Amino acid sequence: EKQLGQMQWLPFARQAHALHLPRHGCQLVRSPLMASCFRLHQCTRDGSGMASGLHGKQQAGARSHRPAQQTADSQSTSSPPFTPRVHSRGFLPGLSAPTSSASRHRNYKQQKIVAFPQETIFNVVAAVDQYVDFLPWCLSSKIIKRQAADDGTERLSTEIGVGFKMLQSSFRSSVTLQPLSRIHAISEPNAYLEDLSFTWSFHALGDNTCRMDLELDFTLKSNEHVLLWDMTKDRVISEYLLCFQRRCSRMQATRAGTKQPAPGTSGNPIS
């Protein structure tokens, strides 16, 4: 019986060891009431441990979810919304960006010595209404108004239409003529130009030789047209000056009543 009692109280001794109670205390407690108290204490301890463990897991889960939610909120508030970029292309890459007027402004000067009298070359340049007869890309030319000033100068209101294939425009200009020496014109803005002025100067170097100076000052509206001008300016201006010299040759031939010389053989620039 003593051995049987020891075997029945062995679990309580283990519980007492877990509760840090003296082992001999369990051997002295043999009543059913004390056994029930031990069982109640064990259940209470295990239940509170389970409850505390469950509460701890809930708190840990809340803590594990809270940083993710806070990170998502911080990202949604700090990161700007995604905006797709739209790329556009112009006539040539990099030319469609807006630029200042200074970068589209050009000044061009050229000087020629021609084998014609000063009066002849001056009259050819001053006859604006005849440009359509000999200048390339000239579609129309007319003098709208002519007025003589008291200082000996003459003022003209002119309109010249130019074009090449689909590109066409007109120039309305105010022209001032200083007899035999200078022709100055200021043009109104049009579809391609913000401003334009050009000046012809003539200096006699002899009876049949004249120095001719041309200056252009203008601002283009388009970067593409600036590029085209920079690429073709020398060829275009040289062609125009050659056309004026050929016109002088025809006028001289008509006045002299002689046969007109072949183009390019007479009246070419000396230098």
C-alpha positions as CSV (number, residue, x, y, z in Angstrom):
1,E,0.0,0.0,0.0
2,K,2.9,2.4,0.7
3,Q,4.4,1.7,-2.7
4,L,1.0,2.2,-4.3
5,G,0.5,5.6,-2.6
6,Q,3.9,6.7,-3.7
7,M,3.1,5.8,-7.3
8,Q,-0.2,7.8,-7.1
9,W,1.5,10.9,-5.7
10,L,4.4,10.8,-8.2
11,P,2.8,13.2,-10.7
12,F,2.2,15.7,-7.9
13,A,5.8,15.5,-6.9
14,R,6.8,16.3,-10.5
15,Q,4.4,19.3,-10.4
16,A,5.9,20.4,-7.1
17,H,9.3,20.2,-8.7
18,A,8.0,22.4,-11.6
19,L,6.5,24.8,-9.0
20,H,9.8,24.9,-7.1
21,L,8.2,23.4,-4.0
22,P,10.0,21.0,-1.7
23,R,9.6,17.4,-2.8
24,H,8.9,16.2,0.7
25,G,5.8,18.5,0.9
26,C,4.1,16.3,-1.7
27,Q,4.7,13.2,0.3
28,L,3.0,14.8,3.3
29,V,-0.1,15.8,1.4
30,R,-2.3,12.7,0.9
31,S,-5.9,14.0,1.2
32,P,-8.3,14.1,-1.8
33,L,-8.9,17.8,-1.2
34,M,-5.3,18.7,-1.6
35,A,-5.1,16.5,-4.7
36,S,-8.0,18.5,-6.2
37,C,-6.3,21.7,-5.3
38,F,-3.2,20.6,-7.2
39,R,-5.3,19.7,-10.2
40,L,-7.1,23.1,-10.1
41,H,-3.8,24.9,-9.8
42,Q,-2.4,23.0,-12.8
43,C,-5.5,23.7,-14.9
44,T,-5.4,27.3,-14.0
45,R,-1.8,27.7,-14.7
46,D,-2.1,25.9,-18.1
47,G,-5.2,27.8,-19.1
48,S,-3.7,31.2,-18.2
49,G,-0.5,30.2,-20.1
50,M,-2.6,29.2,-23.1
51,A,-4.5,32.5,-22.9
52,S,-1.4,34.5,-22.4
53,G,0.2,32.6,-25.3
54,L,-2.7,33.2,-27.5
55,H,-2.8,36.9,-26.6
56,G,0.9,37.1,-27.2
57,K,0.5,35.5,-30.7
58,Q,-2.3,38.0,-31.5
59,Q,-0.1,40.9,-30.5
60,A,2.9,39.5,-32.5
61,G,0.6,39.1,-35.5
62,A,-0.6,42.7,-35.1
63,R,2.9,43.9,-34.8
64,S,3.9,41.9,-37.9
65,H,1.0,43.3,-40.0
66,R,1.4,46.9,-38.7
67,P,4.8,47.7,-40.3
68,A,3.7,46.4,-43.7
69,Q,0.5,48.5,-43.6
70,Q,2.5,51.6,-42.5
71,T,5.1,50.9,-45.3
72,A,2.3,50.7,-47.8
73,D,0.7,53.9,-46.5
74,S,4.1,55.7,-46.6
75,Q,4.8,54.5,-50.1
76,S,1.3,55.6,-51.3
77,T,1.7,59.1,-49.8
78,S,5.4,59.7,-50.7
79,S,5.6,58.2,-54.2
80,P,4.1,60.3,-57.0
81,P,1.7,58.6,-59.4
82,F,3.2,57.1,-62.5
83,T,2.8,59.4,-65.6
84,P,3.7,57.9,-69.0
85,R,6.0,60.0,-71.1
86,V,4.9,61.0,-74.6
87,H,7.7,61.4,-77.2
88,S,7.2,63.6,-80.2
89,R,9.3,63.9,-83.4
90,G,9.6,66.9,-85.6
91,F,11.0,67.4,-89.1
92,L,14.5,66.6,-87.8
93,P,15.4,65.3,-84.3
94,G,16.2,68.0,-81.9
95,L,14.9,70.9,-84.1
96,S,11.4,71.1,-82.8
97,A,12.3,72.4,-79.4
98,P,11.6,76.1,-79.0
99,T,14.6,78.4,-79.3
100,S,15.2,82.1,-78.9
101,S,15.0,84.7,-81.6
102,A,18.8,85.3,-81.3
103,S,19.5,81.7,-82.4
104,R,17.3,82.1,-85.4
105,H,18.7,85.5,-86.5
106,R,21.1,85.6,-89.4
107,N,23.2,88.4,-91.0
108,Y,24.7,87.7,-94.4
109,K,27.1,89.9,-96.5
110,Q,28.6,89.4,-99.9
111,Q,30.6,91.7,-102.2
112,K,31.1,91.4,-105.9
113,I,32.9,93.5,-108.5
114,V,31.0,93.4,-111.8
115,A,31.9,94.7,-115.3
116,F,29.0,97.0,-115.7
117,P,28.5,100.7,-115.2
118,Q,27.1,101.8,-111.8
119,E,23.9,103.2,-113.4
120,T,23.1,100.0,-115.2
121,I,23.4,97.7,-112.2
122,F,21.5,100.2,-110.0
123,N,18.6,100.4,-112.5
124,V,18.3,96.7,-112.7
125,V,18.1,96.2,-108.9
126,A,15.7,99.1,-108.5
127,A,13.2,97.8,-111.2
128,V,11.3,95.6,-108.6
129,D,8.3,95.1,-110.9
130,Q,10.6,93.2,-113.4
131,Y,12.0,90.7,-111.0
132,V,9.4,88.1,-112.2
133,D,11.1,88.1,-115.6
134,F,14.5,86.9,-114.6
135,L,14.8,85.9,-110.9
136,P,14.4,82.2,-110.0
137,W,11.5,81.2,-107.7
138,C,9.9,84.6,-108.2
139,L,6.2,84.1,-108.9
140,S,5.1,87.8,-109.0
141,S,6.5,91.2,-108.5
142,K,4.8,94.6,-108.5
143,I,5.2,98.2,-107.3
144,I,2.1,99.2,-105.4
145,K,3.1,102.8,-104.7
146,R,5.8,105.1,-105.7
147,Q,6.6,108.4,-104.0
148,A,9.4,110.9,-104.5
149,A,10.8,112.6,-101.4
150,D,12.2,116.2,-101.1
151,D,15.7,114.9,-100.4
152,G,16.0,113.3,-103.8
153,T,15.2,109.8,-102.6
154,E,12.3,107.7,-103.8
155,R,10.1,105.4,-101.7
156,L,8.4,102.4,-103.0
157,S,5.8,100.0,-101.6
158,T,6.3,96.6,-103.2
159,E,5.0,93.1,-103.1
160,I,7.0,90.0,-104.3
161,G,5.6,86.5,-104.4
162,V,8.2,83.6,-104.1
163,G,7.8,79.9,-104.0
164,F,9.3,76.5,-104.6
165,K,6.8,73.6,-105.1
166,M,4.6,73.6,-102.0
167,L,6.4,76.4,-100.2
168,Q,5.1,79.8,-101.2
169,S,4.9,83.2,-99.6
170,S,4.9,86.9,-100.3
171,F,7.0,89.8,-99.2
172,R,5.5,93.3,-98.7
173,S,8.3,95.8,-98.4
174,S,9.0,99.4,-98.0
175,V,11.9,100.4,-100.3
176,T,14.0,103.5,-100.2
177,L,16.1,104.4,-103.3
178,Q,19.1,106.7,-103.1
179,P,19.9,107.4,-106.8
180,L,22.8,105.3,-108.1
181,S,24.3,104.6,-104.6
182,R,22.0,102.7,-102.2
183,I,18.7,100.6,-102.1
184,H,17.4,99.7,-98.7
185,A,14.2,97.6,-98.0
186,I,12.4,96.6,-94.9
187,S,9.9,93.7,-95.3
188,E,6.8,92.9,-93.2
189,P,6.7,89.6,-91.3
190,N,5.3,86.6,-93.1
191,A,4.8,82.9,-92.6
192,Y,8.6,82.2,-92.6
193,L,10.2,85.4,-91.4
194,E,9.8,87.4,-88.3
195,D,11.7,90.3,-89.8
196,L,13.8,91.0,-93.0
197,S,15.9,93.9,-94.2
198,F,18.3,94.1,-97.1
199,T,20.6,96.7,-98.4
200,W,22.3,97.1,-101.8
201,S,25.3,99.5,-102.1
202,F,27.0,100.5,-105.3
203,H,30.4,102.1,-105.8
204,A,31.8,103.0,-109.2
205,L,35.3,101.7,-109.8
206,G,35.5,103.1,-113.4
207,D,33.3,103.8,-116.3
208,N,32.4,100.1,-116.8
209,T,33.2,98.6,-113.4
210,C,31.2,98.7,-110.2
211,R,31.5,97.2,-106.8
212,M,28.2,95.8,-105.5
213,D,27.7,95.0,-101.8
214,L,24.7,93.1,-100.5
215,E,23.7,92.8,-96.8
216,L,20.8,90.7,-95.5
217,D,19.5,90.8,-91.9
218,F,16.6,88.6,-90.9
219,T,15.1,86.3,-88.3
220,L,13.5,83.0,-89.4
221,K,10.5,81.5,-87.5
222,S,11.5,77.8,-87.9
223,N,14.6,75.9,-86.8
224,E,14.2,73.8,-90.0
225,H,14.3,76.9,-92.2
226,V,17.4,78.1,-90.3
227,L,19.1,74.8,-91.1
228,L,18.1,75.0,-94.8
229,W,19.4,78.5,-95.0
230,D,22.8,77.6,-93.5
231,M,23.2,74.8,-95.9
232,T,22.2,76.6,-99.1
233,K,22.9,80.3,-98.5
234,D,26.1,80.7,-100.6
235,R,24.6,78.9,-103.6
236,V,21.3,80.7,-103.5
237,I,22.8,84.2,-103.2
238,S,25.4,83.5,-105.9
239,E,22.7,82.4,-108.2
240,Y,20.6,85.6,-107.5
241,L,23.6,87.8,-108.1
242,L,24.4,86.0,-111.4
243,C,20.8,86.5,-112.5
244,F,21.2,90.3,-111.9
245,Q,24.4,90.4,-114.0
246,R,22.8,88.5,-116.8
247,R,19.9,91.0,-116.8
248,C,22.5,93.8,-117.1
249,S,24.0,92.1,-120.1
250,R,20.6,91.9,-121.8
251,M,19.9,95.6,-121.1
252,Q,23.2,96.7,-122.5
253,A,22.7,94.6,-125.6
254,T,19.2,96.1,-126.1
255,R,20.5,99.6,-125.8
256,A,23.4,99.1,-128.1
257,G,21.1,97.3,-130.6
258,T,23.7,94.5,-130.9
259,K,23.3,90.8,-130.5
260,Q,22.8,89.7,-127.0
261,P,25.9,87.8,-125.7
262,A,25.6,84.3,-124.4
263,P,24.8,84.0,-120.7
264,G,27.8,83.7,-118.6
265,T,30.2,85.2,-121.1
266,S,29.7,88.9,-120.4
267,G,29.0,90.6,-117.2
268,N,30.4,87.9,-114.9
269,P,32.0,89.2,-111.7
270,I,35.7,90.2,-112.1
271,S,36.4,89.0,-108.5
